[in-house]
Amino acid sequence: MRSPLSLLAATQVAFKSNVVQPPRMRHQNTNFALREGDDIFSPKDLVELGRPGAGVANELGDLVLVSFAKYSLKEKKNAKSVYLAPLESTIKPLEIPVCPSVVLAKGGEAFWIDNRTIGHAVENEGNLDLYAIDLKFEANEAGTFNAEPPTLIGSFPTTSATNFQYSAKASTLIFSDNVYADGNLSSTKEQDEAWENRGTTAMVFDETYERHWDTWAGPKTPSLFGVQLTRGADKKWALGSEFDNLLKGTGHASPVEPFGGTDDFSVAGTSVLYTTKDPKLPLAWHTKQDVFLVSTTSPGKPKELTSGEQGATHSPVLNADATKAAWLELAEDGYEADKANIIIYDLAKDVRFTLTQKWDRSPDSLAFSADGNLLYLTAGDHARVKVFVLPIPATPSVSSTNPDLPPKYYTPVPLVTSGAASGIQVLPGGRLLFSRSTFTSPNDVYVIRDLQAVEHAVIQSSDPIAEGKGKIEQITRFTADALASKDLDSGEEFWFKGALDKDVQGWVLKPKGWKDGDKKKWPVVLLIHGGPQSSWEDQWSNRWNPNIFAQQGYLTVLINPTGSTTFGQEFTDAIAKDWGGKPFVDLIAGWKHVLEAYPQIDTDRAVAAGASWGGYAINWIQGHPEFGFNFKALISHDGVFDSNYNGYTTDELFFFNHEWGGRPWDPESKKLSEKFSPANYVANWSTPQLLIHGSKDYRLPETESIGPFHALQQLGIPTRLVVFPDENHWVLNHGNSLKWHYEVFKWFDEFVGEKSAT
């Protein structure tokens, strides 16, 4: 028998003729640096720019609370604070940490208890303490605005309580927390210690999800709790000691992981409306969610409001007196991007009916008007997230999924038509609060005034009115000073004919120094969005921010091809089972349109990048040089490489099953993967490519980038692999974000930078 050494030697000799020399870069620019300056919005500026959340007003509607975070690269700290802004005064917003308190410097979660009291939950030496912050505010031109030092109210049994909503009518604080099978919050800390000291690190699973998004499944699930929170005659707040599990014994988990929060439940008086995934179905290959109503006085005894014949449900809301409920409902179980319809449930009459089934858009969030006769909503429309209002008809005599209604009851009226709106909240005095971001600014708070006239017109009209005429007023300008000198581009919209002669939309953002008609040539980057059921919208991003690319010197192109949302459900649905088909007809047509419309583009300095489905698109373009993009460098972040294998490894199996026509071993799915999987076209790959992946990405495991990295290396094509062991499908760590941008622009510079172009 030959020795292992002789076998190894024989193997080396046998394959020697097939050895490919390691790929070499055309340029190794060791002096590369990101563009920075007082007038340039650089990746460093993005990382350190303040990040406001959505505003939340008190019940009186004269103050709005906004969470705020600002990172320092020098100190490597993320300072979290809370701003308060008056809605009916010219007094400037107050940042809470300026008051004499060290507690707030630790971050935590803030919420309204009453019109002049903020509740603040802060982890402190292994406990989650609840503080009350009393406000002193006089709304006049020479007004005063101050916050008293926090006073301790009480503590929670765990450090993980979150998503606080206070019901003043019931003197009850509703919140969520993760508990073991017994549902007992008070014993959770003890059970945590037993779990950590179990003597093994083994994880044993009998059902999916074994891991989800970026977390391995443990023995705990989220649930909703209620605890008494009262104010005595001495004006001091007191937190009760009994924490009632409202879902105990139901098998329900709410908020729905991994992204659920306060938008998964609504509180009015003693009533709590919530959504939960159906516990009878395997979680990983079903999206079906049910809506239930439970009373804080009868924990564990919820009433189902959904019919049982639906897919996912979102944004459950109650009107002020808890006589009506509303939520968003998708019809198809297993399809997360199905059209969302508005469902109304008249709790007094026990009748459920559907609205907006004839409206070809999907709302994102809902809010009842003060009298409960109208719904305000946000919804994506033509790459914006707009605010709409819709009158609610009289309740039908019987439940119906398709009631016979006049058009005004299923055609929402737009009130805000630009940017990306969120956090809608109805205020007293005919006002609506919302937050909005755009390509050029993170969130700021706005108010729509004079709603009485709009509501009157909507209700009285026999047909839908074209647009509401409420007065929009901007309340905050959190980042205006920091961005004033940066000259960010608001985006230039374009349309062209794509697959099946459909109208397809896109955006162009111009680099600093661009002048229409001059002779200077500019490099160009095509950014391809993920999803694929998503879109490039006029909104701010802390990750894929198109103005960052523009201000690093690239004409930046964003195209919303087949599969994109906000352009109608047919357009969204059309990508299923056709990932490598119609979307690329659109991308090719859109690319040609841009090259013709902007002759200053240097076509020899074109690059492209994308993440998730956008990463798939980059890998697909690699294998199809006949598309004619002529890209000199590509970047794929957390993209699909082997679609069939991804059908086995992804966490949310329902997604693959829907998009690829079945499970990965089913005949239709296998046939589609043979046709559309990028891994099957590696022999055609030739373009230098950077691959980036997070090791905690369980949606698309890191082998989806390691695989093509190995292939490109063996093909002798310049390539680089960047792995973030602590990141998921996104890059969230601030230092990692700066490194991500450095690697992205350094890679492009290697092949289309000014030195590489000479």
LUMBA-649697 format. One line per 3 residues: number of its first residue (from 1); for each residue x, y, z of C-alpha. Coordinates in Angstrom, 1 decimal, padded with zeros to 4 digits. Each point is the difference from the previous one (the first is absolute). Layout:
<nodes>
NUM	X:Y:Z | ...
</nodes>
This chain:
<nodes>
1	000.0:000.0:000.0 | 001.3:003.4:-000.9 | 000.5:002.5:002.9
4	-002.2:003.1:000.4 | 003.0:002.1:-001.1 | 000.4:-001.8:-003.2
7	-003.8:000.3:-000.7 | 000.3:003.8:000.7 | 003.0:000.3:-002.3
10	-001.9:-001.9:-002.8 | -003.0:002.3:000.4 | 002.2:003.1:-000.2
13	001.6:-001.3:-003.2 | -003.3:-001.0:-001.5 | -001.6:003.5:000.4
16	003.1:002.1:-000.5 | -000.9:000.8:-003.6 | -003.4:001.5:001.2
19	001.4:002.3:002.6 | -001.0:003.6:-000.6 | 002.2:002.8:001.3
22	-001.6:002.1:002.8 | -001.8:003.0:-001.4 | 001.7:003.3:000.1
25	-001.6:003.5:000.2 | 000.7:002.4:-002.8 | 001.0:002.5:002.6
28	000.7:-000.3:003.7 | -000.7:003.6:001.0 | 001.5:000.0:003.5
31	-000.7:003.7:000.3 | -003.7:-000.3:-000.5 | -002.2:002.1:002.3
34	-003.6:000.9:000.0 | -000.9:003.4:-001.1 | -000.6:002.3:002.9
37	-000.4:003.7:000.7 | -002.3:002.7:001.4 | -002.0:000.0:-003.2
40	000.0:-003.8:-000.6 | -002.5:-002.4:001.7 | 002.4:-002.9:000.7
43	-000.5:-003.4:001.5 | 001.5:001.3:003.2 | -002.7:002.8:000.0
46	-002.7:-002.6:-000.6 | 001.3:-002.2:002.9 | 000.2:003.0:002.4
49	-003.2:001.8:-001.1 | -002.8:000.1:002.6 | -002.7:-002.6:-000.5
52	-003.5:001.2:001.0 | -002.8:-002.5:000.5 | -003.7:000.6:-000.8
55	-001.7:002.6:002.2 | -002.6:-001.0:002.6 | -002.3:002.7:001.5
58	-001.6:000.1:003.4 | -003.8:-000.3:000.2 | -000.5:003.7:000.2
61	002.0:000.4:-003.2 | 002.2:002.9:001.0 | 003.3:-001.9:000.5
64	001.7:-002.6:-002.2 | 002.6:-002.4:001.2 | 002.7:-001.2:-002.4
67	002.7:-002.5:000.7 | 003.4:001.1:-001.2 | 003.4:-001.8:-000.4
70	003.4:001.4:-001.0 | 003.2:-002.0:-000.4 | 003.5:001.2:000.6
73	002.7:-001.8:-001.9 | 002.6:001.6:002.2 | -001.6:-001.2:003.3
76	-001.5:-003.1:-001.6 | -003.2:000.7:001.9 | -003.6:000.3:-001.2
79	-001.6:002.8:002.1 | -003.8:-000.6:000.3 | -002.3:002.7:001.2
82	-003.5:001.3:-000.2 | -001.1:003.3:-001.5 | -003.3:001.8:000.8
85	-001.4:002.5:-002.5 | -003.0:002.2:000.5 | -002.6:-000.2:-002.7
88	-001.7:003.4:000.7 | 002.9:002.2:001.0 | 003.2:001.4:-001.4
91	002.1:-001.4:002.9 | 002.9:-002.1:-001.3 | 000.0:-003.7:000.7
94	001.5:-001.1:003.3 | 002.5:-002.8:000.2 | -000.8:-001.9:003.3
97	003.6:-000.8:001.0 | 000.7:003.7:000.6 | -002.1:-000.3:003.2
100	001.8:-001.0:003.2 | -000.2:-003.7:-000.5 | 002.6:-002.7:-000.7
103	-002.7:-002.7:-000.4 | -000.9:001.1:-003.5 | 003.5:-000.3:-001.3
106	-000.4:-003.7:000.1 | -002.6:000.0:-002.7 | -003.1:-002.1:000.6
109	-003.5:000.4:-001.3 | -002.2:003.0:000.5 | -003.8:000.3:-000.3
112	-002.9:002.3:001.1 | -001.7:-000.7:003.3 | -002.1:003.2:000.0
115	000.2:003.4:-001.6 | 002.8:001.2:002.2 | 001.7:-003.3:001.0
118	002.4:-002.1:-002.0 | 000.6:-003.6:001.1 | 003.6:-001.1:-000.5
121	001.1:-003.7:000.3 | 003.7:-000.3:000.6 | 002.2:-003.1:000.6
124	001.9:000.7:003.2 | 002.3:-002.5:001.7 | -001.9:-003.0:-001.2
127	-003.4:001.4:000.5 | -002.5:001.8:-002.3 | -001.0:003.1:002.0
130	-003.0:002.2:-001.0 | 000.4:003.7:000.7 | -002.5:002.9:-000.4
133	001.2:003.3:-001.4 | -002.3:002.9:000.7 | 000.0:002.8:-002.5
136	-000.5:003.7:000.6 | -001.2:001.7:-003.2 | -001.7:003.3:-000.7
139	-000.9:000.6:-003.6 | 000.5:003.7:-000.8 | 002.5:002.1:-001.8
142	002.2:000.4:003.1 | -001.0:-003.4:001.3 | 002.0:-002.4:002.2
145	000.8:-003.6:-000.7 | 001.7:-002.2:002.5 | 000.1:-003.6:001.3
148	000.3:-000.9:003.7 | 002.5:-002.6:001.1 | -001.4:-003.6:-000.4
151	-001.7:-001.7:002.9 | 000.1:-003.8:000.4 | -003.5:-001.5:-000.4
154	000.9:-003.7:000.3 | 001.8:-002.9:-001.7 | -000.9:-002.9:-002.4
157	000.9:-003.6:000.8 | 002.2:-000.2:-003.2 | 002.3:002.4:-001.9
160	-001.7:-000.7:-003.3 | -003.5:001.6:000.3 | -000.7:002.3:-003.0
163	-002.7:001.5:-002.3 | -001.8:001.9:002.7 | -003.5:001.4:-000.5
166	-001.9:001.6:002.9 | -003.8:000.0:000.3 | -001.0:002.9:002.3
169	-003.6:-001.2:000.0 | 001.0:-003.4:001.5 | 003.0:001.3:001.9
172	001.9:-002.9:-001.6 | 003.3:-000.1:-001.7 | 000.1:-002.5:-002.9
175	003.4:-001.3:-001.2 | 001.7:-003.0:-001.5 | 002.7:-002.4:001.3
178	001.4:-003.4:-000.7 | -001.1:-002.9:002.3 | 000.4:-003.7:000.3
181	-002.8:-002.5:-000.6 | -001.6:000.7:003.4 | -000.6:003.6:-001.0
184	001.1:001.2:003.4 | 001.9:003.3:-000.2 | 001.0:000.0:003.7
187	001.9:-003.3:-000.3 | 001.7:000.8:-003.3 | 003.3:001.3:001.5
190	000.3:-003.2:002.0 | -000.7:-002.1:-003.0 | 002.5:002.0:-002.0
193	002.7:-000.9:002.5 | -001.0:-003.7:-000.2 | 000.2:000.1:-003.8
196	003.4:001.6:000.0 | 001.3:-002.5:002.6 | -001.5:-003.1:-001.7
199	003.5:-001.4:-000.5 | -000.1:-000.1:-003.9 | -000.2:002.3:-002.9
202	-002.0:-002.5:-002.1 | -003.1:001.3:-001.7 | -002.6:-002.6:-000.8
205	-002.9:000.6:-002.5 | -003.1:-001.9:-001.0 | -001.6:002.6:-002.1
208	000.8:003.2:-002.0 | 001.0:002.8:000.6 | 003.3:-001.4:001.4
211	001.5:003.4:-000.8 | -001.6:003.2:-001.3 | 001.5:003.1:-001.5
214	003.1:000.2:002.2 | -000.9:-002.0:003.1 | -000.1:-003.7:000.9
217	-003.3:-001.0:001.5 | 000.1:-000.3:003.8 | -002.6:-001.2:002.5
220	-001.7:003.4:000.3 | -002.7:001.7:-002.1 | -001.4:003.5:000.1
223	-003.2:000.7:001.8 | -002.1:003.1:001.1 | -000.4:001.0:003.6
226	-002.0:002.4:002.1 | 001.0:001.6:003.3 | -001.7:002.7:002.1
229	001.5:003.5:-000.2 | -001.7:002.6:002.1 | 000.5:003.5:001.4
232	-000.9:000.6:003.6 | -001.4:003.0:001.8 | 003.7:001.0:000.7
235	000.5:000.2:-003.8 | 002.5:-002.8:000.1 | -000.2:-002.9:-002.4
238	000.0:-003.6:001.1 | 000.6:-003.2:-002.0 | -001.9:-003.1:001.0
241	001.6:-003.3:000.9 | -002.4:-002.3:-002.0 | 001.1:-000.5:-003.6
244	-002.9:-001.6:-001.8 | 000.8:-002.0:-003.1 | -002.9:000.9:-002.4
247	000.8:-002.9:-002.3 | 000.7:-002.7:002.6 | -001.2:-003.4:-001.1
250	-000.9:001.0:-003.5 | 003.2:-001.0:-001.8 | 000.1:003.4:-001.6
253	003.2:002.0:-000.4 | -000.2:003.8:-000.4 | 001.6:002.2:-001.2
256	000.8:-002.1:-003.1 | 003.7:-000.6:-000.3 | 002.4:001.1:-001.3
259	-001.1:003.6:-000.6 | -003.3:000.3:002.0 | -000.4:002.8:002.4
262	-002.7:002.4:001.2 | -001.5:-000.1:-003.5 | -001.0:-003.6:000.7
265	-002.5:000.9:002.7 | -002.4:002.9:000.9 | -001.3:001.0:003.4
268	-003.3:001.9:000.8 | -001.3:-000.1:003.6 | 000.0:-003.6:001.2
271	000.1:-001.4:-003.6 | 003.2:-001.2:-001.7 | -000.1:-000.9:-003.7
274	002.9:-002.1:-001.3 | 001.3:-002.1:-002.9 | 001.7:-003.4:000.4
277	001.2:-002.7:-002.3 | -002.3:-003.0:000.0 | 001.5:-002.4:002.5
280	-001.5:-003.0:-001.7 | 002.0:000.4:-003.1 | 003.8:-000.5:-000.6
283	001.4:003.5:000.3 | 002.7:-000.2:-002.7 | -002.3:-000.9:-002.9
286	-003.1:001.9:000.9 | -000.7:003.8:000.4 | -003.5:-000.3:001.3
289	-000.6:002.3:002.9 | -003.2:000.5:002.1 | -001.4:003.0:001.7
292	-001.4:-000.3:003.6 | -001.6:002.3:002.6 | 000.8:-000.5:003.6
295	-001.0:001.9:003.2 | 002.5:001.0:002.6 | -002.6:-001.2:002.5
298	-000.2:-003.5:-001.5 | 003.5:-001.1:-000.8 | 000.4:-003.1:-002.1
301	-003.5:000.2:-001.5 | 000.3:001.7:-003.4 | -002.7:000.1:-002.7
304	001.1:-000.6:-003.6 | -001.2:002.7:-002.5 | 001.5:-001.5:-003.2
307	-002.0:-002.4:-002.1 | 002.8:-002.7:-000.2 | 000.3:000.4:-003.7
310	002.9:002.4:-000.4 | 003.7:000.5:-000.2 | 002.0:002.4:002.1
313	-001.7:002.8:002.0 | 001.7:003.3:001.0 | -000.7:003.3:001.8
316	-003.0:-000.9:002.2 | -001.6:003.2:001.4 | -002.9:000.9:002.2
319	-002.1:003.1:000.0 | -000.1:002.2:003.1 | -003.0:-001.7:001.7
322	001.0:-003.6:-001.2 | -003.2:-000.4:-002.0 | 001.8:-000.6:-003.3
325	003.1:-001.8:-001.0 | 002.0:000.2:-003.2 | 003.0:-001.8:-001.4
328	001.8:-000.8:-003.3 | -000.5:-003.4:-001.4 | 001.7:-002.0:-002.8
331	-002.1:-002.7:-001.7 | 002.7:-002.5:-000.9 | 001.7:-002.1:002.7
334	003.6:-000.4:-000.9 | 000.5:003.2:-001.9 | 001.3:002.9:002.0
337	-000.4:002.6:-002.8 | -003.6:-000.7:-000.9 | -002.4:003.0:-000.2
340	-001.0:001.3:003.4 | -003.7:000.9:000.4 | -001.5:002.0:002.9
343	-002.4:-002.1:002.2 | -002.5:001.7:002.3 | -001.6:-001.9:002.9
346	-003.0:001.6:001.6 | 000.3:-001.4:003.6 | -003.4:001.2:001.0
349	-001.8:-001.7:-002.9 | 002.5:-002.9:-000.4 | 000.3:000.6:-003.7
352	003.3:000.0:-002.0 | 000.4:001.5:-003.5 | 002.7:000.8:-002.5
355	001.0:003.4:-001.4 | 002.5:001.0:-002.8 | -000.3:-003.3:-001.8
358	-000.5:002.0:-003.2 | 002.9:002.4:000.8 | 003.3:-001.3:-001.6
361	002.3:001.0:002.9 | 001.0:-001.5:003.3 | -000.2:002.1:003.1
364	002.7:-000.2:002.6 | -001.6:001.4:003.2 | -003.4:001.2:001.2
367	-001.5:002.5:002.5 | -003.6:000.7:000.8 | -001.3:003.6:000.0
370	-001.1:001.5:003.3 | -003.6:-000.9:-000.6 | 000.7:-003.4:-001.6
373	-001.6:000.9:-003.3 | 003.2:000.2:-002.1 | 003.2:-001.8:-000.3
376	003.4:001.6:-000.6 | 002.6:-002.2:-001.6 | 003.4:-000.1:-001.6
379	000.6:-001.8:-003.2 | 002.7:-000.3:-002.7 | -000.9:001.6:-003.3
382	002.4:000.6:-002.9 | 003.1:-000.3:002.1 | -001.3:002.3:002.8
385	-001.7:-000.9:003.3 | -003.0:002.3:000.1 | -002.6:000.9:002.6
388	-003.6:-000.7:-000.9 | -003.5:000.4:001.6 | -003.0:-002.3:-000.6
391	-003.5:000.3:001.3 | -001.5:-003.1:001.7 | -003.5:-001.0:-001.3
394	-002.9:-001.0:002.2 | 000.5:-003.6:001.2 | -001.7:-002.5:-002.3
397	-002.7:-002.3:001.4 | 002.2:-003.1:-000.5 | 003.8:-000.7:-000.2
400	001.4:000.4:-003.6 | 003.3:-000.2:-001.8 | -001.4:002.0:-002.9
403	-002.8:002.4:001.2 | -001.7:002.0:-002.7 | 001.3:003.5:000.8
406	000.2:003.3:-001.9 | 003.6:000.8:-001.3 | 000.7:002.6:002.7
409	000.1:-002.8:002.6 | 002.7:-002.0:-001.7 | 002.1:002.9:-001.6
412	002.1:001.7:002.6 | 000.7:003.7:-000.4 | 003.7:001.1:000.0
415	001.0:002.7:002.6 | 003.8:-000.3:-000.2 | 001.5:-000.9:-003.3
418	003.8:000.3:000.3 | 002.7:-001.7:002.0 | -000.6:-003.0:002.3
421	-002.5:000.5:002.8 | -000.4:-002.0:003.1 | -001.3:000.2:003.6
424	-003.4:001.5:-000.8 | -001.9:001.1:003.1 | -003.3:001.8:000.3
427	000.1:003.1:002.3 | -002.8:002.1:001.5 | -000.9:003.2:-001.8
430	-000.2:-001.4:-003.5 | 003.7:-000.9:-000.3 | 002.0:-003.0:-001.2
433	003.6:-000.7:001.1 | 002.4:-001.9:-002.2 | 003.7:-000.4:-000.6
436	001.7:000.2:-003.4 | 003.4:-000.7:-001.5 | 001.2:000.6:-003.6
439	003.1:-000.6:-002.0 | 001.4:003.2:001.5 | -001.0:-000.3:003.7
442	-000.6:-002.6:002.8 | -003.3:000.2:001.9 | -001.5:003.2:001.1
445	-003.4:000.6:001.6 | -002.9:001.7:-001.9 | -003.6:000.9:000.8
448	-002.9:000.3:-002.4 | -002.4:002.7:001.2 | -003.6:000.9:-001.1
451	-001.0:-003.6:-000.2 | -003.7:000.8:000.8 | -000.4:001.5:-003.5
454	001.7:-003.0:-001.6 | -002.1:-002.5:002.0 | -003.2:001.9:-000.9
457	000.9:-000.1:-003.7 | 000.8:-003.7:000.1 | -003.2:-001.0:001.8
460	-002.3:002.3:-001.9 | 001.3:-000.7:-003.5 | -001.9:-002.7:-001.9
463	003.2:-001.0:-001.8 | 003.7:000.0:001.0 | 001.6:003.4:000.1
466	003.3:000.4:-001.8 | 002.1:001.3:002.9 | -000.4:001.2:003.5
469	000.9:003.6:000.6 | 001.2:000.0:003.6 | 002.8:002.4:001.0
472	003.3:-001.8:000.6 | 002.5:001.5:002.5 | 003.5:-001.2:000.8
475	000.6:-000.2:003.7 | 003.6:-001.2:000.4 | 003.2:000.4:-002.0
478	002.3:-002.5:001.8 | 002.8:-000.3:-002.7 | -000.6:003.2:-002.0
481	003.2:001.8:001.3 | 002.2:-003.1:-000.4 | -001.2:-000.4:-003.6
484	-000.2:003.6:-001.0 | 003.3:000.2:-001.8 | -000.2:-003.5:-001.6
487	-002.2:000.9:-003.0 | -001.7:-003.4:000.0 | -001.9:-001.0:-003.2
490	-003.8:-000.4:000.3 | 000.0:-002.5:-002.9 | -001.2:000.3:-003.6
493	-002.8:-002.3:-001.0 | -000.2:-001.7:-003.4 | -002.4:-002.4:-001.7
496	000.5:-002.4:-002.9 | -001.6:-003.0:-001.6 | 001.0:-003.4:001.4
499	-001.1:-003.6:-000.3 | -003.5:-000.6:-001.5 | 000.0:003.7:-000.9
502	-000.5:001.0:003.6 | 000.9:003.4:001.3 | 003.0:-000.3:002.3
505	001.4:002.7:002.4 | 003.5:000.9:001.2 | 002.0:002.7:001.6
508	003.3:001.7:-000.8 | 002.1:001.9:002.6 | 002.8:002.2:-001.4
511	003.5:000.3:001.5 | 001.2:003.3:001.4 | 001.4:002.1:-002.8
514	-002.3:-001.4:-002.7 | -001.1:002.6:-002.5 | -002.5:-000.8:-002.7
517	001.6:000.4:-003.4 | 003.6:000.2:001.0 | 002.6:-002.3:-001.5
520	001.3:-001.7:003.1 | -000.4:-003.7:000.1 | -001.3:-001.7:003.2
523	000.1:-003.6:001.3 | -003.4:-001.6:000.6 | -001.4:-002.5:002.5
526	-003.1:-002.0:-000.3 | -001.5:-000.9:003.5 | -002.4:-003.0:000.0
529	-002.4:-000.3:002.8 | -000.8:-003.1:002.1 | -003.3:-001.7:000.8
532	-000.6:-000.6:-002.8 | -003.4:001.4:001.0 | 001.3:003.4:001.1
535	000.9:003.3:-001.7 | 002.3:002.9:-000.1 | -002.2:002.6:001.7
538	000.6:003.7:000.7 | 001.2:-000.7:003.6 | 003.1:000.2:002.1
541	002.1:-003.1:000.6 | 002.8:-000.6:002.4 | 001.3:-002.9:-002.0
544	-000.4:000.3:-003.8 | -000.2:003.8:-000.2 | 000.1:001.1:-003.6
547	001.3:003.4:000.8 | 003.2:-001.6:001.5 | 000.7:-001.6:-003.4
550	-000.8:003.3:-001.8 | 002.3:002.0:002.2 | 002.8:-002.5:-000.5
553	-000.1:001.1:-003.6 | -002.4:-002.4:-001.7 | -003.1:000.7:-002.0
556	-002.3:-002.2:002.0 | -002.8:-002.0:-001.7 | -002.8:-001.7:001.8
559	-002.6:-002.0:-002.0 | -003.2:-001.6:001.3 | -000.4:-003.0:-002.3
562	-002.7:-002.7:-000.1 | -000.6:-001.2:003.5 | 000.3:003.4:001.6
565	-002.7:001.2:002.3 | -002.1:003.2:000.0 | -000.8:-000.3:-003.7
568	-003.0:-002.4:000.2 | -000.4:-003.6:001.1 | 000.3:-001.5:-003.5
571	003.4:001.6:-000.4 | 001.1:-001.3:003.4 | -001.3:-003.5:-000.6
574	001.6:-000.3:-003.5 | 003.5:-000.9:001.3 | -001.1:-003.2:001.6
577	001.4:-003.0:-001.9 | 001.8:002.4:-002.3 | 002.9:001.4:002.0
580	002.4:000.0:-003.0 | -002.6:001.1:-002.6 | -002.2:003.1:-000.1
583	002.0:002.0:002.7 | 003.1:-000.2:-002.3 | -002.0:001.1:-003.0
586	-000.8:003.1:002.1 | 003.5:000.5:001.3 | 001.5:-000.2:-003.5
589	-002.6:002.4:-001.4 | 000.4:002.4:002.9 | 003.8:-000.1:-000.3
592	-000.2:000.9:-003.7 | -002.4:002.8:000.8 | 002.4:001.5:002.5
595	003.0:-000.3:-002.3 | -001.9:001.8:-002.7 | -001.4:002.7:002.3
598	003.3:000.8:001.7 | 002.7:000.1:-002.7 | 002.6:001.1:002.6
601	000.1:-003.5:001.3 | 003.3:-001.8:-000.6 | -001.2:-003.4:-001.1
604	003.5:-001.4:000.5 | -000.3:000.8:003.7 | -003.3:-001.7:000.9
607	-000.4:-002.1:003.1 | -003.0:-001.6:001.8 | -000.9:-001.2:003.5
610	-002.9:-001.6:001.7 | -001.0:-001.9:003.2 | -002.4:-002.9:000.6
613	-002.0:-000.4:-003.2 | 002.3:002.8:-001.3 | 002.9:-002.3:000.8
616	-001.7:-002.7:-002.0 | -000.3:002.5:-002.8 | 003.7:000.7:000.1
619	000.8:-003.7:-000.1 | -002.5:-000.5:-002.9 | 001.5:002.9:-002.0
622	003.5:-001.6:000.5 | -001.2:-003.1:-001.9 | -001.7:001.9:-002.8
625	002.5:002.3:-001.8 | -002.5:000.1:-002.9 | -002.0:002.5:002.1
628	002.5:002.6:-001.1 | 000.4:002.0:003.2 | 003.8:000.1:-000.4
631	000.6:000.3:003.7 | 003.6:000.2:001.0 | -000.6:-001.1:003.7
634	-002.8:-001.5:001.9 | -001.0:-000.3:003.7 | -002.4:-002.6:001.5
637	-001.0:000.4:003.6 | -001.8:-003.0:001.6 | -001.3:-001.1:-003.4
640	-001.4:-003.3:-001.4 | 002.6:-002.2:-001.8 | -001.5:-003.5:000.0
643	-003.8:000.5:000.0 | -000.8:-003.7:000.5 | 002.3:-000.4:002.9
646	-001.3:003.2:001.5 | -003.5:-001.6:000.0 | 001.3:-002.4:002.6
649	002.1:002.4:002.1 | -002.1:003.1:000.3 | -001.9:000.7:003.2
652	-003.4:001.0:-001.5 | -000.7:-003.0:-002.2 | -003.3:001.5:-001.1
655	001.9:002.7:-002.0 | 001.9:-002.4:-002.2 | -003.0:-002.3:-000.4
658	-002.1:002.9:-001.4 | 002.7:001.6:-002.1 | 001.3:-003.2:-001.6
661	-003.2:-002.0:-000.5 | 000.4:-002.5:002.9 | 002.5:-001.6:002.2
664	003.5:-000.4:-001.4 | -000.5:-003.6:-000.9 | -003.4:000.5:-001.7
667	000.1:-000.3:-003.8 | -001.1:003.6:-000.9 | 002.5:001.4:002.6
670	002.9:-002.1:-001.2 | -000.7:001.0:-003.6 | -000.1:003.7:000.9
673	003.3:-000.3:001.9 | 001.6:-001.7:-003.0 | -001.1:003.0:-002.0
676	000.5:002.9:002.4 | 002.7:-001.0:002.5 | 003.2:002.1:-000.4
679	002.1:-003.0:001.1 | -000.8:-001.7:-003.3 | 001.6:002.7:-002.0
682	003.4:000.4:001.8 | 001.9:-001.1:-003.2 | -001.1:003.4:-001.5
685	001.2:002.1:002.9 | 002.8:002.5:-000.8 | -000.5:003.3:001.9
688	001.9:000.9:003.1 | -002.3:-000.4:003.0 | -000.1:000.9:003.7
691	-002.1:-002.3:002.2 | -001.2:001.2:003.4 | -001.9:-002.1:002.6
694	-001.1:-000.1:003.6 | 000.6:-003.3:001.8 | -003.2:000.5:002.0
697	-002.1:000.3:-003.2 | -002.4:-003.0:000.2 | -002.1:001.3:-002.8
700	002.8:-000.6:-002.4 | 002.8:-001.9:001.8 | 003.6:001.1:-000.6
703	000.9:-002.9:-002.3 | -002.1:001.9:-002.7 | 003.1:002.4:-000.2
706	002.7:-002.5:000.9 | -001.1:-002.2:-002.9 | 000.4:002.6:-002.8
709	003.2:001.3:001.7 | 001.5:-003.5:-000.4 | -001.2:-000.2:-003.6
712	001.4:003.4:-001.0 | 003.3:-000.7:001.7 | 000.3:-003.3:-002.0
715	-000.9:001.8:-003.2 | 002.8:002.5:000.6 | -002.4:002.9:000.1
718	000.8:002.9:002.4 | -002.2:-000.4:003.1 | -000.1:000.8:003.6
721	-002.1:-001.4:002.9 | -001.0:002.1:003.0 | -001.7:-001.8:002.9
724	-001.5:001.6:003.0 | -000.3:-002.7:002.7 | -002.4:002.0:002.2
727	-002.4:001.4:-002.7 | -003.2:-001.4:-001.4 | -001.6:000.7:-003.4
730	000.8:003.7:000.7 | 003.1:001.8:001.2 | -001.1:001.8:003.2
733	003.1:000.5:002.1 | 001.3:003.5:-000.6 | 003.6:-000.9:-000.3
736	-000.9:-002.8:-002.4 | -002.1:002.4:-002.0 | 003.1:002.2:-000.6
739	002.1:-003.0:-000.9 | -002.8:-001.2:-002.4 | 000.1:003.4:-001.8
742	003.8:000.0:-000.1 | 000.1:-003.4:-001.7 | -002.8:000.8:-002.4
745	001.6:003.2:-001.3 | 003.5:-001.3:000.1 | -001.1:-003.0:-002.2
748	-001.7:002.3:-002.5 | 003.1:002.3:000.0 | 002.2:-002.9:-000.9
751	-001.8:-000.4:-003.4 | -001.7:003.3:-000.9 | 001.8:002.6:002.2
754	001.9:002.8:-001.6 | 003.3:-001.9:000.0 | -001.5:-003.1:-001.5
757	-001.6:002.0:-002.7 | 003.3:001.4:-001.2
</nodes>
